[in-house]
Amino acid sequence: VFAHPKSLHTLCLLFYIFRHYSVLLFFLLQRFLKYFWLSISSVNIMSAINSN
C-alpha cells in the first residue's frame, strides 16, 4: 500500500520534466540572469549619471 501514490506520481513527473527539459530550463535561467544583470547595470548607470 502506497502512502501517497498521487504525490509520488507528481514527483516522478517533475523528475521526468526536469530530466528532459534541463537544457531548456538552463537556457531560460541564463536569459533571465542576463536580463536581470542588464537591468541592474542600467539602474546603476542611471543613478551614477543622476548623481553627477
Steps between C-alpha positions, in 0.01 A plus 500: 500500500644834395478791739441768236496357145384831353788699651741224393365523146540880507858461620577256218341737250705792629816290480412399142438863399820616669705226337373571150474878524804576713675653197197719429471599867871584510462710183204689647685552827801633310281747308327607821832560676630695198196730492511532879869602486431746215216661695719532811783647292267750332364607840854546629596702193190720532568563869863584420389745230244660733753538781748685275 
